[in-house]
Amino acid sequence: MPILSVSVHFLPDNVTVEAQIGEGLLNVAERAGITIPTGCLMGSCHACEVEIAELGDRCCCISSVPPGYPQLTINLFSDPTW
Ligand code: FES
């Protein structure tokens, strides 16, 4: 039974939303009420880079929810207290 829905957990806001495989990460974040800073939207400036616990660093503007993970934890770097 393939996994079609992925639970995406955003930190440090601690918000979780359900996402579909193939859905763009910026869309998922927007639905979660999370604003990810963007610049070029082409994968070159890295303004939108986040750390995904299961995958490593990714640029949200060119990344979508991958198949094969029941959940993803996305960590935004923007919290200055870290
Ligand atoms: S907005 Fe520039 S890499 Fe994503």
py3Dmol code that shows the C-alpha trace and the ligand (Angstrom):
import py3Dmol

protein = """\
ATOM      1  CA  MET A   1       0.000   0.000   0.000  1.00  0.00           C
ATOM      2  CA  PRO A   2       1.813   3.141  -1.088  1.00  0.00           C
ATOM      3  CA  ILE A   3       1.896   6.094   1.252  1.00  0.00           C
ATOM      4  CA  LEU A   4      -0.011   8.966  -0.330  1.00  0.00           C
ATOM      5  CA  SER A   5      -0.280  11.400   2.512  1.00  0.00           C
ATOM      6  CA  VAL A   6       2.683  12.666   4.475  1.00  0.00           C
ATOM      7  CA  SER A   7       2.595  14.342   7.828  1.00  0.00           C
ATOM      8  CA  VAL A   8       4.854  17.388   7.644  1.00  0.00           C
ATOM      9  CA  HIS A   9       6.039  18.892  10.890  1.00  0.00           C
ATOM     10  CA  PHE A  10       7.490  22.413  10.885  1.00  0.00           C
ATOM     11  CA  LEU A  11       9.937  23.593  13.527  1.00  0.00           C
ATOM     12  CA  PRO A  12      10.427  25.810  15.459  1.00  0.00           C
ATOM     13  CA  ASP A  13       6.759  26.732  15.023  1.00  0.00           C
ATOM     14  CA  ASN A  14       5.688  23.200  15.920  1.00  0.00           C
ATOM     15  CA  VAL A  15       2.924  23.017  13.310  1.00  0.00           C
ATOM     16  CA  THR A  16       1.968  19.801  11.529  1.00  0.00           C
ATOM     17  CA  VAL A  17      -0.034  19.535   8.306  1.00  0.00           C
ATOM     18  CA  GLU A  18      -0.894  16.690   5.987  1.00  0.00           C
ATOM     19  CA  ALA A  19       0.630  16.947   2.529  1.00  0.00           C
ATOM     20  CA  GLN A  20       0.435  14.947  -0.680  1.00  0.00           C
ATOM     21  CA  ILE A  21       3.450  13.379  -2.313  1.00  0.00           C
ATOM     22  CA  GLY A  22       4.615  15.701  -5.047  1.00  0.00           C
ATOM     23  CA  GLU A  23       3.208  18.821  -3.409  1.00  0.00           C
ATOM     24  CA  GLY A  24       5.691  21.692  -3.401  1.00  0.00           C
ATOM     25  CA  LEU A  25       7.222  22.459  -0.030  1.00  0.00           C
ATOM     26  CA  LEU A  26       6.395  26.158  -0.321  1.00  0.00           C
ATOM     27  CA  ASN A  27       2.738  25.233  -0.774  1.00  0.00           C
ATOM     28  CA  VAL A  28       2.815  22.941   2.222  1.00  0.00           C
ATOM     29  CA  ALA A  29       4.394  25.654   4.351  1.00  0.00           C
ATOM     30  CA  GLU A  30       1.839  28.207   3.221  1.00  0.00           C
ATOM     31  CA  ARG A  31      -0.984  25.865   4.178  1.00  0.00           C
ATOM     32  CA  ALA A  32       0.629  25.451   7.584  1.00  0.00           C
ATOM     33  CA  GLY A  33       0.708  29.230   7.981  1.00  0.00           C
ATOM     34  CA  ILE A  34       4.497  29.238   7.806  1.00  0.00           C
ATOM     35  CA  THR A  35       6.325  31.842   5.779  1.00  0.00           C
ATOM     36  CA  ILE A  36       9.548  30.645   4.220  1.00  0.00           C
ATOM     37  CA  PRO A  37      11.692  33.452   2.857  1.00  0.00           C
ATOM     38  CA  THR A  38      12.239  33.233  -0.877  1.00  0.00           C
ATOM     39  CA  GLY A  39      14.303  35.013  -3.463  1.00  0.00           C
ATOM     40  CA  CYS A  40      15.012  33.633  -6.898  1.00  0.00           C
ATOM     41  CA  LEU A  41      12.484  30.751  -6.828  1.00  0.00           C
ATOM     42  CA  MET A  42      14.878  28.908  -9.106  1.00  0.00           C
ATOM     43  CA  GLY A  43      17.079  27.001  -6.709  1.00  0.00           C
ATOM     44  CA  SER A  44      20.129  29.223  -6.860  1.00  0.00           C
ATOM     45  CA  CYS A  45      20.016  31.791  -4.032  1.00  0.00           C
ATOM     46  CA  HIS A  46      19.285  29.398  -1.144  1.00  0.00           C
ATOM     47  CA  ALA A  47      17.107  31.988   0.624  1.00  0.00           C
ATOM     48  CA  CYS A  48      14.472  29.306   1.001  1.00  0.00           C
ATOM     49  CA  GLU A  49      16.793  26.619   2.317  1.00  0.00           C
ATOM     50  CA  VAL A  50      15.508  24.514   5.198  1.00  0.00           C
ATOM     51  CA  GLU A  51      16.790  21.481   7.005  1.00  0.00           C
ATOM     52  CA  ILE A  52      14.656  18.392   6.577  1.00  0.00           C
ATOM     53  CA  ALA A  53      15.502  15.878   9.268  1.00  0.00           C
ATOM     54  CA  GLU A  54      14.925  12.902   6.967  1.00  0.00           C
ATOM     55  CA  LEU A  55      16.582  14.341   3.857  1.00  0.00           C
ATOM     56  CA  GLY A  56      19.095  17.030   4.744  1.00  0.00           C
ATOM     57  CA  ASP A  57      19.160  20.606   3.465  1.00  0.00           C
ATOM     58  CA  ARG A  58      16.750  21.454   0.677  1.00  0.00           C
ATOM     59  CA  CYS A  59      15.682  24.573  -1.180  1.00  0.00           C
ATOM     60  CA  CYS A  60      11.908  24.682  -0.728  1.00  0.00           C
ATOM     61  CA  CYS A  61      11.225  26.492  -3.992  1.00  0.00           C
ATOM     62  CA  ILE A  62      12.406  23.524  -6.040  1.00  0.00           C
ATOM     63  CA  SER A  63      11.513  20.703  -3.651  1.00  0.00           C
ATOM     64  CA  SER A  64       8.362  18.736  -3.200  1.00  0.00           C
ATOM     65  CA  VAL A  65       7.199  16.064  -0.804  1.00  0.00           C
ATOM     66  CA  PRO A  66       9.099  12.905  -1.751  1.00  0.00           C
ATOM     67  CA  PRO A  67       7.582   9.426  -1.815  1.00  0.00           C
ATOM     68  CA  GLY A  68       8.554   6.906   0.795  1.00  0.00           C
ATOM     69  CA  TYR A  69       8.346   8.942   3.997  1.00  0.00           C
ATOM     70  CA  PRO A  70       5.336   8.757   6.333  1.00  0.00           C
ATOM     71  CA  GLN A  71       6.444  12.003   7.900  1.00  0.00           C
ATOM     72  CA  LEU A  72       8.926  14.817   7.422  1.00  0.00           C
ATOM     73  CA  THR A  73      10.315  17.250   9.961  1.00  0.00           C
ATOM     74  CA  ILE A  74      11.280  20.587   8.478  1.00  0.00           C
ATOM     75  CA  ASN A  75      13.437  22.921  10.502  1.00  0.00           C
ATOM     76  CA  LEU A  76      13.548  26.586   9.539  1.00  0.00           C
ATOM     77  CA  PHE A  77      16.816  28.271  10.302  1.00  0.00           C
ATOM     78  CA  SER A  78      15.263  31.645  10.928  1.00  0.00           C
ATOM     79  CA  ASP A  79      14.907  31.463  14.701  1.00  0.00           C
ATOM     80  CA  PRO A  80      17.681  33.730  16.005  1.00  0.00           C
ATOM     81  CA  THR A  81      17.664  32.192  19.469  1.00  0.00           C
ATOM     82  CA  TRP A  82      19.226  28.964  18.193  1.00  0.00           C
TER      83      TRP A  82
END
"""
ligand_1 = """\
4
FES
S 14.190 31.094 -3.577
Fe 16.243 31.055 -4.306
S 16.812 28.980 -3.996
Fe 14.709 29.008 -3.434
"""
view = py3Dmol.view(width=600, height=400)
view.addModel(protein, "pdb")
view.setStyle({"model": 0}, {"cartoon": {"style": "trace"}})
view.addModel(ligand_1, "xyz")
view.setStyle({"model": 1}, {"stick": {}})
view.zoomTo()
view.show()
